């Protein structure tokens, strides 16, 4: 059942045509839902859509106030000649509480025109991957994340040239087809250059962008003006606003501190998932394995054999429930109860998987990012790609922390090794590396084991890419 009400401009929330769709449904606890054609699926129904018990102005305002506080009084530096502030939601200056991302997703789901779109598109970098996944799950829409590649593959839509980790390459977007209605989503609107590039790439593919949504926007960086000028028919929506000054970020106060944020919807827990029978787990693994076997292998322009998967390259569009199913398996198979924090890289499916695992375990998380011209206070490490070497940074770690590394795929092991070295150099203990999938013929497991002999390595699905024109079971 859906209802509409005209709320107008509410603080800095810009509603699509000043309307909001509110979905009503009974308050349901976490339970197992049987989806057609695959095993029991552990997703709380309450995460899929905003609940009727939460649908009031006071709740939305209180969540926005909580979100806005994370963007205030943050030190300002410079990135590529523009003001830049490392926020918790984007740079993981502190470990990210998954419930905070859930609150952001709830507010975004309440304010966007998702009843009018077919899919969501965002960049994989920083916190955007996690954000897109959380919102997509709530509104039941598929999504695609743009990713950096040293070179493109057939069918990729180039978004823009980008230095990436290794000083060359480009950002590409997959699975956008003519006629799709798309909402573009990102964590922060600054100059608007990334959003502009994404929108143009989507339009080039013959799809239509109906809105561009952001968690926050820097009002003195010109992003909104840029998008309004370039795309007057696209609605620009942001939950909060801030300004850069010479030393720190500032924002106009919102006087709603008397509102108490409502508790977050229930989520799966380690206890819930470990209560699965061996048959349930086996059935679930068999189901998710289907997405990694029998997939065509294609050559990049330089001849490197590459495979486009939904979890890594968003071919086809990612179903958010598939990420949740992978996270169920990863949590069940791994010692998350021994860890203090989860660390991953904000690339490909790393963000969505990490958030899903964090929500199930109650652990905070931090994502490794690359920066082209800015030195971060966190630890750094070198990572090797086919095109060369580059530097990644991890913020939010403290000496003595027990860490579980999560990622979408173990291939050659270059990224995982660099990430583990970064974490180890910070004085943290790595409990395990947990991968959704493993390309066994690339010997990443051997590489990791050589550098970290006592490291526990877990992969849900194992496959080969050297046995023909398609991927095959390992």
C-alpha positions in Angstrom: 0.0 0.0 0.0 1.4 3.4 -0.9 0.3 6.9 0.0 1.6 10.3 -1.1 1.9 13.5 0.8 3.3 16.9 -0.1 5.9 17.9 2.4 7.7 20.5 0.3 11.3 21.3 1.0 12.1 19.8 4.4 15.4 21.3 5.7 17.9 20.5 3.0 16.0 17.4 1.7 14.8 18.0 -1.8 12.0 15.7 -2.7 11.4 14.6 -6.3 8.6 16.9 -7.4 8.1 17.6 -3.7 6.5 14.2 -3.3 7.6 11.1 -1.4 6.4 7.6 -1.6 5.9 5.9 1.7 5.6 2.1 1.8 3.5 0.6 4.6 3.9 -2.9 5.8 3.6 -4.8 9.0 6.6 -4.8 11.3 8.4 -8.1 10.8 11.3 -9.6 12.6 14.2 -11.2 10.9 13.2 -14.4 9.3 14.0 -16.8 6.5 12.2 -16.2 3.2 12.1 -18.8 0.5 12.7 -17.2 -2.9 11.7 -19.1 -6.0 14.4 -21.4 -7.3 17.0 -21.0 -4.6 17.7 -21.8 -0.9 16.4 -20.1 2.2 17.4 -16.5 2.2 18.3 -14.7 5.4 17.3 -11.1 4.9 15.1 -9.1 7.4 12.0 -8.0 5.6 12.2 -4.8 7.6 15.4 -3.8 5.6 13.7 -4.0 2.3 11.3 -1.1 2.6 10.7 1.7 5.2 8.2 0.4 7.8 4.9 2.0 8.6 6.0 2.4 12.2 8.9 4.7 11.0 7.0 6.8 8.5 6.7 10.1 10.2 8.4 13.5 9.9 10.0 13.3 13.3 11.8 10.1 12.5 13.1 11.3 9.2 14.3 14.6 10.7 16.1 12.8 13.5 17.9 10.5 11.2 19.0 13.4 9.0 20.2 15.3 12.0 22.3 12.3 13.0 23.7 12.0 9.4 24.5 15.7 9.2 26.6 15.7 12.4 29.1 13.4 10.6 29.9 16.1 8.1 30.5 19.0 10.5 33.8 20.3 11.9 36.0 18.0 9.8 39.5 19.2 9.0 39.8 20.5 5.4 42.8 19.7 3.1 43.3 19.8 -0.7 42.8 17.1 -3.3 43.6 17.9 -6.9 43.4 21.6 -6.2 40.0 21.4 -4.6 39.0 21.5 -0.9 38.6 18.1 0.6 37.5 16.7 3.9 38.0 13.0 4.9 34.5 12.0 6.3 33.7 8.8 8.1 31.2 7.9 5.4 33.7 8.4 2.5 37.3 8.0 3.7 36.6 6.0 6.9 38.6 8.4 9.0 37.0 6.4 11.8 35.6 2.9 11.5 32.1 2.9 10.0 29.2 1.7 12.1 27.0 -0.3 9.7 23.9 1.0 11.5 24.8 4.5 10.5 24.9 3.4 6.8 21.5 1.8 7.3 20.1 5.1 8.6 21.5 6.9 5.6 20.0 4.2 3.3 16.6 4.5 5.1 16.6 8.3 4.6 17.7 8.1 1.0 15.0 5.4 0.3 12.4 7.8 1.8 13.4 10.8 -0.3 14.1 9.4 -3.8 11.7 8.7 -6.7 12.5 5.0 -6.7 9.0 4.0 -7.9 9.9 5.7 -11.2 13.3 4.1 -11.8 14.5 0.7 -13.1 18.0 0.7 -11.5 20.5 2.6 -9.5 24.1 3.6 -10.6 26.9 4.9 -8.6 30.7 4.9 -8.4 32.4 2.0 -6.5 34.9 4.3 -4.7 34.8 5.5 -1.1 31.5 4.7 0.6 29.3 4.9 -2.4 29.3 1.1 -3.1 27.9 0.3 0.4 25.4 3.2 0.1 24.0 2.1 -3.3 23.7 -1.5 -2.0 21.8 -0.5 1.1 19.4 1.7 -0.8 18.9 -0.8 -3.6 18.0 -3.6 -1.1 15.4 -1.4 0.6 13.7 -0.3 -2.7 14.2 -3.6 -4.4 16.1 -2.3 -7.4 19.2 -3.8 -9.2 22.3 -1.6 -9.5 25.6 -1.1 -11.2 28.8 0.5 -9.9 31.3 2.2 -12.1 34.8 0.7 -11.7 38.4 1.6 -12.6 40.1 -0.6 -15.2 43.6 -0.4 -16.7 41.9 -1.1 -20.0 38.3 -1.6 -21.1 36.6 -4.8 -22.2 34.0 -5.3 -24.9 30.7 -3.9 -23.9 32.0 -1.5 -21.2 30.9 2.2 -21.3 33.8 4.5 -20.6 32.9 7.1 -18.0 36.1 9.1 -17.9 39.9 8.7 -18.0 41.3 8.2 -14.5 44.8 7.7 -13.0 43.5 4.9 -10.7 46.1 3.0 -8.7 48.7 2.9 -11.5 48.7 6.2 -13.2 46.6 5.3 -16.2 43.3 3.6 -17.2 39.7 4.7 -17.1 36.4 4.3 -15.2 33.9 2.0 -17.0 30.2 1.3 -16.4 28.5 -2.0 -17.4 24.9 -3.3 -18.0 23.2 0.0 -18.8 20.9 -0.5 -21.8 18.7 1.8 -23.9 15.4 2.7 -22.3 16.4 2.1 -18.6 15.4 4.8 -16.1 18.2 5.4 -13.8 18.9 7.2 -10.5 22.5 8.2 -10.0 23.8 8.0 -6.4 26.9 9.1 -4.6 28.0 10.0 -1.1 29.1 13.6 -1.6 28.4 16.2 -4.2 31.4 18.5 -4.5 32.3 19.9 -7.9 29.9 17.6 -9.7 32.5 16.3 -12.2 32.0 12.6 -11.3 28.2 12.9 -11.4 28.4 14.6 -14.7 30.6 11.9 -16.2 28.3 9.2 -14.9 25.2 10.9 -16.3 26.8 11.4 -19.7 27.9 7.8 -19.9 24.4 6.6 -19.0 22.8 8.9 -21.6 25.4 7.7 -24.1 24.1 4.1 -23.5 20.6 5.3 -24.4 19.2 5.3 -20.8 17.5 8.1 -19.0 18.7 9.6 -15.7 15.7 10.8 -13.7 17.5 12.0 -10.5 20.9 12.4 -9.0 21.0 11.7 -5.2 23.7 12.5 -2.6 24.0 12.1 1.1 25.5 15.5 1.4 26.7 18.4 -0.8 29.3 21.1 -0.4 27.4 24.2 -1.2 30.4 26.3 -2.0 32.0 23.9 -4.5 29.6 24.5 -7.3 28.4 20.9 -7.9 24.6 21.6 -7.8 25.0 24.6 -10.2 27.1 22.5 -12.5 24.5 19.7 -12.7 21.5 22.1 -13.0 23.2 23.9 -15.9 24.3 20.7 -17.7 21.1 18.7 -17.0 18.2 21.0 -16.3 15.7 18.1 -16.4 17.4 16.0 -13.8 16.4 16.5 -10.2 19.3 16.9 -7.8 18.5 15.6 -4.3 20.7 15.9 -1.2 19.9 14.9 2.4 22.3 17.5 4.0 24.6 20.4 3.2 27.9 21.7 4.4 30.5 24.3 3.5 34.3 24.2 3.3 36.1 27.0 5.2 39.8 27.4 5.5 40.3 24.9 8.3 37.1 22.8 8.7 33.7 22.0 7.4 30.7 24.0 8.7 26.9 23.6 8.2 23.8 25.5 9.2 22.5 24.1 12.5 19.2 22.3 12.4 17.3 22.5 15.6 15.7 19.1 16.0 17.9 17.6 18.7 14.8 17.0 20.8 14.0 14.2 18.4 15.3 10.8 19.4 16.6 8.6 16.5 14.5 5.4 16.2 16.3 2.1 16.6 17.6 0.5 13.4 15.6 -2.3 11.9 16.7 -5.8 13.0 19.4 -7.5 11.0 20.7 -11.1 10.7 23.3 -12.0 13.3 26.1 -14.6 13.6 23.9 -16.7 15.7 21.1 -16.6 13.1 23.4 -17.6 10.3 25.4 -20.3 12.2 22.1 -21.9 13.0 21.8 -22.9 9.3 22.0 -26.6 8.8 24.8 -28.1 6.7 22.2 -28.8 4.0 21.0 -25.2 4.0 24.6 -23.9 3.7 25.4 -26.4 0.9 22.3 -25.4 -1.0 23.1 -21.7 -0.7 26.7 -22.2 -1.9 25.5 -24.3 -4.8 23.1 -21.5 -5.7 25.6 -18.6 -5.6 28.1 -20.8 -7.4 26.0 -20.7 -10.5 26.9 -17.0 -11.0 30.6 -17.9 -11.4 30.5 -21.0 -13.6 30.0 -21.1 -17.3 30.7 -17.4 -17.8 32.4 -16.4 -21.1 36.1 -15.5 -20.9 37.0 -12.5 -23.1 40.3 -10.8 -23.9 41.1 -7.2 -23.0 42.8 -5.1 -25.8 46.2 -6.3 -24.5 45.1 -9.9 -24.6 44.6 -10.5 -20.9 41.8 -13.0 -20.3 39.1 -11.4 -18.3 35.7 -12.5 -17.0 32.8 -10.1 -16.2 30.9 -11.2 -13.1 27.9 -9.6 -11.4 29.7 -9.3 -8.1 32.8 -7.7 -9.6 31.8 -6.0 -12.8 28.0 -5.8 -12.5 27.4 -8.0 -15.6 24.5 -8.5 -15.4 23.1 -5.8 -13.1 23.6 -6.7 -9.4 20.6 -8.0 -7.5 21.1 -6.8 -4.0 19.7 -10.0 -2.6 22.6 -11.9 -4.3 25.1 -9.9 -2.2 23.1 -10.8 0.9 23.2 -14.5 0.0 27.0 -14.4 -0.4 27.3 -12.5 2.9 25.3 -15.2 4.6 27.8 -17.8 3.4 30.9 -15.7 4.2 29.8 -15.1 7.8 28.8 -18.7 8.4 32.1 -20.0 7.1 34.5 -17.5 8.9 35.6 -16.5 12.4 34.1 -13.0 12.5 33.3 -13.4 16.2 37.1 -13.2 16.9 37.5 -9.8 15.0 37.3 -6.1 16.1 36.8 -4.7 12.6 36.3 -5.6 8.9 38.6 -4.1 6.2 38.1 -4.2 2.5 38.9 -2.2 -0.6 36.3 0.2 -2.1 36.4 -1.3 -5.5 34.1 -3.6 -7.5 31.8 -5.5 -5.0 34.0 -4.8 -2.0 31.7 -2.1 -0.5 28.4 -4.0 -0.8 29.8 -7.3 0.6 31.7 -5.6 3.5 28.6 -3.7 4.6 26.5 -6.9 4.4 29.0 -8.8 6.5 29.4 -6.0 9.0 25.6 -5.7 9.5 25.4 -9.4 10.3 28.3 -9.4 12.7 27.8 -6.0 14.3 31.4 -5.1 13.5 32.5 -1.7 12.2 34.4 -1.5 8.9 36.9 0.5 7.0 37.5 0.6 3.2 40.9 1.0 1.5 41.0 3.9 -1.0 43.5 5.3 -3.5 44.3 9.0 -3.6 46.2 10.6 -6.5 47.7 13.6 -4.8 46.8 13.5 -1.1 48.7 11.9 1.8 46.4 10.3 4.3 47.1 9.8 8.0 46.2 6.1 7.8 48.5 3.3 6.7 49.5 2.9 3.1 50.8 0.0 0.9 51.7 -0.6 -2.7 49.5 -2.7 -4.9 50.5 -4.4 -8.2 48.3 -4.5 -11.3 48.9 -5.6 -14.9 49.6 -1.9 -15.7 52.0 -1.2 -12.9 52.0 -0.3 -9.2 50.2 2.2 -7.1 49.4 3.2 -3.5 46.3 2.4 -1.4 45.5 3.9 2.0 43.5 2.5 4.9 42.2 4.8 7.6 40.5 4.0 10.9 42.8 1.3 12.2 44.5 1.3 15.6 47.4 -0.9 16.7 46.3 -4.2 18.3 43.1 -4.4 16.4 42.0 -7.9 15.2 41.0 -7.6 11.6 39.1 -9.7 9.0 39.7 -8.8 5.4 36.7 -9.2 3.1 36.7 -9.0 -0.7 34.7 -10.1 -3.7 37.4 -12.2 -5.4 40.8 -13.7 -4.9 42.7 -13.8 -8.2 46.4 -13.2 -8.4 46.4 -12.0 -4.8 48.1 -8.6 -5.5 45.4 -6.4 -3.9 44.8 -8.8 -1.0 48.5 -9.0 -0.2 49.0 -5.2 -0.3 46.0 -4.8 1.9 47.2 -7.4 4.4 50.7 -5.8 4.5 49.1 -2.4 5.1 47.1 -3.8 8.0 50.1 -5.7 9.5 52.4 -2.7 9.3 49.8 -0.8 11.4 50.4 -3.4 14.2 47.0 -5.1 13.7 46.4 -8.9 13.7 44.8 -10.4 10.6 42.4 -13.1 11.7 41.4 -14.2 8.2 40.9 -13.2 4.6 37.4 -14.0 3.4 36.5 -13.9 -0.3 33.2 -14.4 -2.0 35.0 -16.2 -4.9 38.4 -17.5 -5.9 40.0 -17.8 -9.3 42.2 -20.8 -8.4 44.4 -20.9 -11.5 45.8 -17.4 -10.7 47.5 -18.7 -7.5 46.4 -15.9 -5.2 46.0 -18.3 -2.3 49.7 -19.4 -2.8 50.9 -15.8 -2.9 49.0 -14.9 0.3 50.1 -18.0 2.1 53.8 -17.3 1.2 53.6 -13.8 2.7 51.4 -14.7 5.6 51.9 -18.4 6.5 49.5 -18.6 9.3 46.7 -16.7 7.6 43.3 -18.4 7.4 41.9 -18.0 3.8 38.2 -18.7 3.1 36.5 -18.6 -0.2 32.8 -19.4 -0.8 33.1 -20.3 -4.5 36.2 -21.6 -6.4 36.5 -21.7 -10.2 39.0 -21.9 -13.0 39.5 -19.7 -16.1 42.1 -21.8 -17.9 40.0 -24.8 -19.1 38.3 -23.3 -22.2 36.2 -20.4 -23.3 34.1 -20.4 -20.2 34.7 -20.5 -16.4 34.6 -24.0 -14.9 34.3 -25.4 -11.4 37.6 -25.8 -9.5 
